[in-house]
Amino acid sequence: MFKIGDYAVCPGHGVGQVTDIEERDLGGSKQYFYIIRILANGMTVMVPTDSEMGIRELVDDSEIEEVYQLLTDHDIPIDNSTWNRRYREYMLKIKTGSLKEIAEVMRALFLLKGKKNLSFGEKKMLEQCRDLISQEISLSQEVDKKDIDTRLDSYFEA
């Protein structure tokens, strides 16, 4: 259960802060919702408090280390399928909200970028992945986001 002021990760949206918990009457039954303001864009989302799939807590240090390990492993096959097929597959991973899945997409796009030009959509997706990862890690570890951005970029410098 989250409290007002807690940070929560909303899959597909990123990190947000619980600003309120509201009670709503839906078809004669009362239901409670977290009101979450997404930090990246200020958007507000409502998530049922009893929803297991809706939101999760920030990652812990052990999962952050797994993400960093994943990003350093560049010995993976590069996906040479069409850009729209890659885009669909990557979007499914991003929407899970899993930081490791998002890191896999970021790594795949960075490695692909070294071989050929990315489409406009892939470039935007790469930036989105980088922002989602750095924002969550910076909040979880209470470190400046720019320091995390620098660390993430360092894994892919030639």
N, C-alpha and C positions, 0 to 999 in steps of 0.2 A: 504494500500500500504506500503510495506516495503522499507527501504532505505539500502544502502550499510552500513554494520556494525551492522545492527539489528540482533537480535536472532530470530529464527523461529523454530517451531516444525514441523518436517516432519514425518507424521505417518509411523510407521514401522522402522524408522531410528533413531529418537530421535532429540535432539536439534542441530541445525546448525547455522552458521553465514552467512548472505548474503554477498558474496564477490564481486558480480558484477551483473549488470542487462544488458543482451545482447539482441540485436535485431537479429532475424533470418528470413530468407526468406523461407517460407514453401508453396510450390505450388503456388507461385505468390502472396501470401499475407504475410505481415510482422507480426511477432508475437514477443512479448517480454517475456523473461524468467529470473527468478531469478536464479543465480548460487549460490548454498548453499554448504558450506563445513561442513560436519557432524563432530561435535567435538569428538565424541567417537572413530572414526576410520579414520578420514581424508578423507573419501569418498566424492566425489563431485556429487551433483544431480542438475538437471535442472527442474524447475517447472514453468509452464506458469504463468505470472503475473495475468492473468484473471481467474485463476483456483480457485474456491471457496473451493474445496475439498483438494487442494494440501498441504497447510501449514496453520499454525495458530500461533498467538502470544503466548508468555509464559503465564502461568496461573497467576491469581491474588491471593492476600492473602485470599480472601473468599473461593476460590476453593481449595487452599492449606489446609485450615482448614477443609473443607469437606473431603479431602483425609485423613487427620490425624484422623478425627472422624470415617471414614470407617475402617481404619486399627485397631482402638481400639475395634471395635465391633466384638467379636469372637463368638457370639451366632448365628452362621449360620450353615446350614446343610453341611456336608462334602460330596463332590462329590465322589461317589464310582464307577463311570463308569470306563471302561477300560482306561489305560493310553493314548492310541492313540486318543480316542474320546475326552478326557479332553484336550489333547495337541492341537487338531484342534480347539476346542471351545475357548481355551485360546489365540491361535494365532490370531483368528478373533478379539478378544477384543483388543489385543495389537496393531494390525494394524489400529484400529480406530484412534489411537493417543491420545485418551482421557485419561487424567491422572487418572480420577476416575475408568475407565475400567481397566487400567493397575494395579491400586491399588487393585481392586477386584481380579485380577489374583494373585497378590503377596500374598494377604491375604489367598486365597484359597490354594495356594501351601504351605505356611508356616503352615497352620493348618493341611493340609494333611501330611506334613513332620513329625508332632508330632504323627501321628497315624501309619505311615508306611514309608518305604524307597521310596524316589522318584526315578524315572527313570533318566538316564543320561540327556535326553532331558528336563525333568521337572526341574532338578537342574540348567541347563543352562538358562532355561526360568525364573526361580526365580531370578537368578543373573541379567538377562537382565532387568526384571521389576524393581528391586531395583535400578539399575544404571539409567534407564530412569527417574524414579521418583526423585531420589536424584540429578541428574544432572539438571533437570528442576527447581526444587525448589531452589537449591543453586544459580542458575543464576537469578531466579526471585527475590529472597530475598537478593541476594548478601551476602550469607553465605557460609562458607567453606563446600565443599561436604562431607568431613569426619564427620562433625557435623550432617549433615542430615542423613548420613548412620547410625551413632550411634543412632539417634532418631528413625529411622525406625526399626532398630534391637531391640530396647528396647520394642517395642510393642509386640514382640513375645518371649521374654525371659520368662522362667518358673518361 
